[in-house]
Amino acid sequence: MSTGSSFPGKTRQPGTTRLTGDTGGINTYKGEERALRANRLGTPGLLLSVLAASAPLMVVAGVMPTVFGVMGVVGQPLLYVILGAVLMLFSVGYAEMSRHVHNAGAFYAYIARGLGPTAGAGASLVALVAYSAMQVGIYGILGFEVSGILSTYAGIDVEWWIPALISVVVVGVLGWLKIDLNAKVLGVLLVIECLLVVIFDIAAVSDPGPEGLSFQAFNPETLTGAGLSTALCFCIAAFVGFEQAPVYAEETSRPQIVVSRVMFLAVGYAALFLAISSWALTVAAGPGFIADTSLKEGPGMLFGLTEERLGSTFTDVLHILFVTGMFAALLSFHNVVARYAFAMGREGLLPARFGRTNRASGAPGTGSLLQSVISVVIVLAFAFTDDNHIGDPTVPVLRLFTWMGNVGALGVILLMAAASFAVIAFFVKRGAGRAQAPRLVASALAGIALLAIAVFTVRDFDVLVGSGPGSVLNWLLPGVIVLALVGGLVYGVVLRKVKPEVHARIGLGNEAFQLEKAAESESTRR
């Protein structure tokens, strides 16, 4: 299926603008300033970009102790294996869709092509809100950690929001640069981060805790307890990032091959890495002690277990990489939000200025600026409500990070579920249902499983955000995603009535340029 000639090798259409050189062979109706640069990412660069969003060290130090301690699920390693299988099923249809539709709008473009433009409009706003929330939330925990490091190693007391705002500026600058440069920054940080976790895993297995080298955490009987459904919500958020691969399709060499390959590699790697690392924690602390130890020490558990086996110097380095890993996740999410805004601007869902790129770098500059402004506003809003002493995690971690992270995760889970059903509709409407039957069955199973996890997420939101039963936050925070969805759907309905030409091109990406050209030609003939 044509993608509007943003990829090299496409037949030139009359009246298009052909640009070569460092542009990667751009060929679009609107020209270079309205196109992302092709051929900037190969398999390694794209893989590192999407894996960085999962911030593996943040998951090992933050998510895993919470699941072990607060939710009491010792079988967390098995949970990652199960969720990996579910997301593999999701990727079967999602990857096939990526071969046919190349659009920086990814989720909303797929949903628009399968379930209709109005549904796509709703999904576009959900994606923009969800990924923005996940990114902004990380600024809270990063600022808190940097503040703690400065206090511990330099004797300097700094409010958490100061390093958070500095990070917003640095991420914003990098967001304006070439995506391949961003991929190199993400790659270096991610490789070092994962390497240190692997060293810990080896050390834990080599020097097990009081119960020896136990595989009890992989026993299905450990997947019990009232906290299991909540643990599902927590753990699936650890995989977030792999689904971002199609966002970069227009900037990827051979997108019909590379994008799907990266998704499967990312899911497989994440499932293996998370399962082994969570198992290593149970080995180091002992399966019978892991819940109590996690509840008592929280994120400090990883660093305590590391210091016992690898010494204080290694642990200090791990603390630093904990911060750089979060920075890599921030940059990854920032790039995704900027590209969603670009796709929406290109198709008329946002003002046209968002659908333009920087001439020098090919980055979606206006979308990048939008994300930076949103980040500054939200960080300052939480900072103004923080009257606690320096070093208190209540506002930056327990509110900003936890609230925004769970809001974003809920949005992404719903988008994945909707995309699964959109894949089915897309191929059935094109008469390919029989040929794609195995993939469509996989998509249906994944969609049902993801919807169930979304229901669990909403039901257990009080546990996820620590608000307690009866709190207004239990409906107010999930309501952010509901409001985004309803607002987007209403916007889509309005566009269909008021601007049908804009409504018709939702999800079309560069193909929308051809619609504009046809409309202009028709106008000229008249």
C-alpha positions, -999 to 999 in steps of 0.1 A, spaced: 0 0 0 13 34 -9 24 56 19 25 89 0 60 85 -13 80 94 18 102 64 11 129 60 -15 121 40 -45 85 53 -49 74 64 -83 74 102 -86 40 117 -89 35 147 -112 38 179 -93 56 165 -63 88 180 -49 118 157 -51 146 164 -26 177 143 -23 210 144 -5 208 143 33 170 142 31 170 105 25 152 109 -8 121 127 3 93 128 -22 62 144 -9 37 169 -23 44 195 3 82 192 2 110 187 27 95 209 55 64 187 56 82 153 58 102 134 83 136 123 70 137 88 56 165 63 60 177 77 93 172 45 114 181 9 109 173 -21 130 198 -13 158 189 24 161 152 18 161 155 -11 186 175 10 210 151 39 207 120 19 216 137 -1 244 149 31 261 113 40 268 110 10 292 138 23 314 148 -12 325 168 -1 356 138 20 367 116 -11 364 140 -34 383 146 -8 411 110 6 412 83 -16 397 96 -50 408 99 -42 445 64 -27 444 49 -59 429 68 -81 453 61 -60 484 29 -41 481 10 -67 460 27 -97 474 32 -115 441 63 -137 444 57 -151 409 65 -119 392 91 -135 368 63 -158 355 40 -128 351 65 -112 327 66 -145 307 28 -146 304 26 -109 295 53 -113 270 32 -141 253 2 -118 253 21 -90 237 37 -113 212 1 -122 201 -6 -84 199 25 -79 178 15 -105 152 -13 -84 139 2 -50 148 34 -59 129 15 -70 98 -4 -37 99 29 -19 100 38 -34 66 8 -18 50 5 16 69 36 38 74 25 67 95 41 86 124 7 86 140 10 48 145 -18 39 170 -43 64 158 -35 59 122 -40 21 125 -73 27 144 -85 52 118 -77 28 89 -95 0 106 -123 15 127 -128 48 108 -115 84 109 -137 94 139 -123 66 160 -89 76 148 -95 112 160 -104 98 195 -73 76 195 -50 105 185 -59 126 215 -56 96 238 -22 89 225 -11 125 228 -23 126 265 -11 91 275 25 94 262 27 130 275 16 118 309 41 90 310 69 113 300 61 141 324 57 116 353 93 105 349 105 141 354 92 138 390 112 107 400 143 119 380 143 153 398 139 135 431 168 111 424 191 139 412 183 159 443 192 129 464 225 123 446 235 160 449 228 159 486 246 126 492 277 131 471 281 169 469 264 181 501 241 204 481 204 206 489 183 213 458 146 211 453 135 182 430 118 205 405 151 223 396 169 193 381 135 183 366 132 216 347 168 215 336 161 180 322 131 194 303 154 219 286 180 193 277 155 168 264 138 196 244 171 206 228 179 169 218 143 166 205 152 192 179 182 173 166 184 144 141 167 112 152 198 91 144 218 113 169 190 108 195 192 70 188 230 71 195 224 89 228 197 64 238 217 35 227 248 43 248 227 49 279 206 18 274 235 -6 268 254 5 299 222 4 320 213 -31 309 249 -43 312 250 -33 349 217 -51 356 230 -82 339 261 -80 361 239 -79 392 219 -108 379 250 -129 375 262 -118 410 229 -128 425 229 -162 410 265 -168 419 259 -157 455 223 -166 463 205 -156 494 194 -177 524 173 -201 503 199 -209 477 194 -210 439 156 -214 439 132 -214 410 102 -210 432 93 -177 415 84 -196 383 59 -219 402 24 -211 390 12 -214 426 30 -181 433 5 -163 411 -20 -159 438 -34 -132 460 -57 -102 458 -29 -81 443 -25 -103 412 -47 -82 389 -30 -50 401 4 -66 395 -7 -72 359 -13 -35 354 21 -26 369 40 -52 349 25 -45 315 36 -9 319 72 -22 321 69 -33 284 57 1 272 80 12 244 80 -17 219 47 -5 204 64 28 195 83 13 166 58 22 139 60 58 150 94 59 133 84 41 102 87 71 80 123 76 92 133 40 89 151 22 61 129 -6 47 101 1 72 80 -29 60 107 -52 73 125 -33 101 95 -21 121 79 -55 125 113 -71 132 120 -45 159 87 -51 176 92 -88 180 128 -83 192 118 -57 217 90 -78 232 112 -109 233 141 -90 249 119 -72 274 102 -104 285 135 -123 289 153 -94 306 125 -86 331 118 -123 339 155 -131 346 161 -98 366 130 -103 388 140 -139 393 175 -128 403 160 -105 429 141 -135 444 174 -155 444 193 -127 461 167 -120 488 152 -155 490 116 -163 477 103 -165 512 117 -132 522 114 -111 490 79 -97 498 89 -85 533 122 -71 521 106 -53 492 79 -38 514 105 -26 539 132 -12 515 113 -3 483 136 8 455 166 7 479 164 -31 479 182 -34 446 210 -12 457 213 -29 491 215 -64 474 240 -50 449 263 -35 476 264 -68 495 278 -86 464 295 -60 442 306 -33 466 298 4 471 316 17 440 295 -5 417 264 6 436 273 42 433 276 38 395 242 20 395 227 50 412 240 73 384 228 49 357 194 48 374 192 85 366 206 83 330 182 54 323 153 77 333 167 104 311 168 80 281 132 71 287 123 108 288 140 114 255 123 84 239 88 95 250 95 130 240 104 119 205 72 98 203 49 127 214 65 151 190 59 127 161 23 121 171 18 159 171 35 161 137 12 134 122 -19 152 137 -7 185 123 -1 170 89 -36 156 87 -54 187 101 -62 174 136 -38 200 150 -28 234 134 -7 230 102 24 244 119 27 211 138 29 192 105 62 208 96 98 197 104 131 215 110 149 220 77 183 212 93 175 180 113 141 168 99 128 167 135 92 177 142 102 209 160 68 223 168 56 190 183 88 189 203 82 224 216 46 215 226 58 186 246 84 208 264 58 234 272 34 208 286 62 194 307 72 227 322 36 236 331 29 203 348 62 202 367 57 237 379 21 229 389 32 201 411 62 221 424 39 248 436 19 223 457 50 209 473 56 225 508 74 194 521 111 194 531 138 186 505 141 149 501 104 141 507 92 119 479 55 126 483 50 151 455 76 142 429 74 104 433 41 94 450 21 120 431 37 133 399 54 100 389 28 76 402 -3 95 390 9 105 356 26 71 350 -6 51 357 -28 75 337 -4 71 307 -3 33 311 -40 31 311 -42 51 279 -16 29 262 -33 -3 272 -66 9 258 -48 20 225 -33 -15 222 -67 -31 227 -83 -8 201 -55 -13 177 -59 -51 179 -95 -49 168 -87 -23 142 -62 -47 126 -91 -72 122 -114 -46 107 -86 -34 83 -80 -67 67 -116 -79 67 -127 -48 49 -101 -53 23 -111 -89 17 -80 -103 32 -97 -119 62 -92 -155 51 -55 -150 41 -47 -132 73 -69 -155 95 -41 -167 119 -30 -131 125 -65 -119 131 -71 -147 156 -40 -136 175 -51 -100 174 -86 -110 188 -70 -129 216 -46 -101 224 -74 -75 222 -96 -94 247 -67 -99 271 -57 -62 269 -93 -51 275 -94 -73 306 -62 -57 319 -76 -23 312 -107 -32 333 -84 -44 361 -64 -12 359 -95 10 364 -109 -12 391 -77 -12 411 -66 24 404 -68 32 442 -40 6 448 -20 17 417 -18 53 429 -20 47 466 -51 68 471 -72 44 491 -109 34 486 -133 63 482 -108 88 470 -118 112 442 -85 103 425 -99 69 417 -122 83 391 -106 116 384 -73 102 371 -87 75 348 -112 102 338 -83 121 321 -81 93 295 -119 90 292 -121 128 287 -94 127 260 -112 98 242 -146 115 243 -131 149 233 -114 133 204 -145 114 192 -166 146 194 -139 164 175 -140 137 149 -178 140 145 -175 178 142 -148 175 115 -169 150 96 -198 176 94 -178 208 91 -146 198 74 -152 165 56 -120 168 36 -100 169 68 -120 140 83 -114 119 52 -76 121 55 -73 111 92 -48 83 93 -36 87 57 -2 103 65 16 114 34 -12 101 13 -32 131 26 -9 153 4 -22 136 -27 -58 143 -16 -49 180 -12 -33 180 -46 -63 164 -62 -86 189 -45 -64 218 -58 -64 203 -93 -102 200 -92 -105 236 -80 -82 248 -108 -103 230 -135 -134 248 -121 
